[in-house]
Amino acid sequence: MFKKSKVMVGISSLMLGSLVLAACGDNGDTAEETGNEGETTSEETTSGDKVTLSYANWNLGTEGDANIERMMIDAFNESQDGIEVVIDDTVTTDDWDGSLSTAASAGDLPDVFMMNNIPTSYSNDWLLDVSDIAAADEEFEMIPEAIRTASQIEGQTVSIPFATHLMGYYVNNDILNDLNLPLAEYGVSMDEFLEGIRSSTNIDQDIVGIEIAAQIADWYPGSVNEELGWFTYNEQEGTYSLDSPEMAEGINTARDIAANGYAYVNMSEEDKERMSGGDSGAAFRNGQITYSFNGTWMNQSFTTETDFDWDFIGIPGGNNVIVNDFIGIAKSTENAEEAYEFAKFMSFGKEGFMQRVAFVEENDFGFNTLPISTDQEILDAYWEQVDIPGIKAAYDDLDGAMVEGFKVVPGYVNSRFEATTGVSIGEEENATIGYILDQSVAGNVNFQDYASQLQELAQQAHDEAVEAMGISEE
C-alpha cells in the first residue's frame, strides 16, 4: 500500500523515456523586458494594478501550436483582471535544471515552473513553502491523499501537483482471445499474467508476449510484498532492499522471460526488423505484442492509432504505479498568492480542470493528466470522456499504488542507474548499478553475486541526497 513519508515528495519514468521533456516554444512569449539602459530585467513585478507572473514548462510547444497548455494560460489570463501570466522561454528543455539554476543565480527564477524532480529543486532552495495558502484552500484538501502527501517535505507543502499518471501494462486482448486464452483485466494474477506472456508468443506468426522483460525487476518486489515499493523502496523508512529475496525473484522472472524468447527487445534483429522495423512501440500499436508497459499519457495515442481491443491492467496482483508531475512556486516570487492561484488553475483546481475538459472536448485533444481532485463533478466529467475500464479500476485504487521514484525519491537516479560499482564487466571497467541490473536480466552475470554491494551503493546514494536536502527521515 502507499506509505506516507517525510521525504516522499510524489513522480515520471526515466527508464521508459516516456516523460522526456517536450519541446519548448522558441517563439513563445518572454518573461523579460528591456530596461532603460538596454539591460534585460525580470518582469515579475506589478504593472499598475496588474500582477505579472512568469511561467516555465516543457509542455508549451511553440507559439501558434494548437496546444492545450497555451490555451489554458490564455483562459486564465482572460478570467483575471489583476493577474497576467507570461511564458518564460529562457528555461530550455535541453538543460532544464541548468536553465533554472542560471535563472535562479540571476535572480530571475520564474514565479511558477515545472520541476524535473522535487529533491533537486528543494536542495537548491528554489521552492516556496505554500503550506499556509494550501491549508486555507478547501480544494487543495480534495486532492487524493496519495498525491497531496507526495507534494510535501517534512509536512511542508513545497510543490503543487500538476499532473497525475498511472503506469502499468496495456494488454492486447484480441491476441489472447484469438488463442482462447483468458482475457486480462485489472487485478490479473501473477500466474495468469506470466502464462499469457508465454502462451501468446509465436515469433513465426509475428506475435510476442511482452515488450521489455527488464521492467519486471522494478515492480515485482512491491507486487509480492506490500512493505516494498518500486525498485524495493520503502517510502516510510526511506530504505532499499535490493538484497531481498523479492528482488532476486524479480530479476530471475525477468531473466527467464528474456532468455526464453518471450520479450520483443530480446528477439533477433532480423525478427524485430521484420515485425516493426525495430520499433517496439510500433509493434504494440500494430497488434504484435500482448503486453506493453507504459503510462496513461499514451491513452490518446492508443485510442487513435490502434484497431484492436486493448485495456490497462496495471501491475499483476491488482496494483499500479503512480507518476506525478509537480510545479513549484519560486521562493523569490513577490506574488505568492497570485502564483498559487495560477498553479491551481493549471492543475487541481475545479475551474481550471473543467476548462481543460471543455478544451479536450472541443478540440478532440487527449487528456494529459488524470483527475487531481476528488470533486465528483470533475470525476464525472473526466470519466464521461475516458471509457477505459482498467484505468478507472486503477484510479479507484490510487492510494494503494506504488510510487515510481524519479520525481520524488532523493538520489533515485544514482540509486537506480548511475552510481558506479568499481566492478569490471565486459567492456565496462566501472559498471553502474543500472548496467549490472541489465546484465543480470540478460543472464550475463549472477545478480546475487552483486546484490549486497548494489544495496549498499543504492542506500548510500539516497542517504547522501537526503543529507544534502537538510531533512530527516526519522
ABEGO torsion letter per residue (X at the ends): XBBBBAABAEEBBAAAGAABBBBBBAABBBABBBBAAGBBBBBABBBEABBBBBBBBAAAEBBGBBBAAAAAAAAAAAABAABBBBBBAABBAABAAAAAAAAAAAGABBABBBBABAAAAAAAGABBBAAAAAAABAAAAABBAAAAAAABBGGBBABBBABBBBBEBBBBAAAAAAAGBBBBBBGBBAAAAAAAAAAABBAAAGBBABABAAAAAAAAAAAABAABBBGGBBAAAGBBBAABAAAAAAAAAAAAAAAAGABAAABBAAAAAAAAGGBAAAAAAAGABABBBBBAAAAAAAAAABABBBBBAEBBGGBBBBBBBBBBBBAABABAAAAAAAAAAABABAAAAAAAAAAAAAAGBBBABBBABABAAAAAAAAAABBBAAAAAAAAAAAABBBBAAAABBGAAAAAAABBAGBBBEABABBBAAAAAAAAAAGABBAAAAAAAAAAAAAAAAAAAAAAAGBBAX
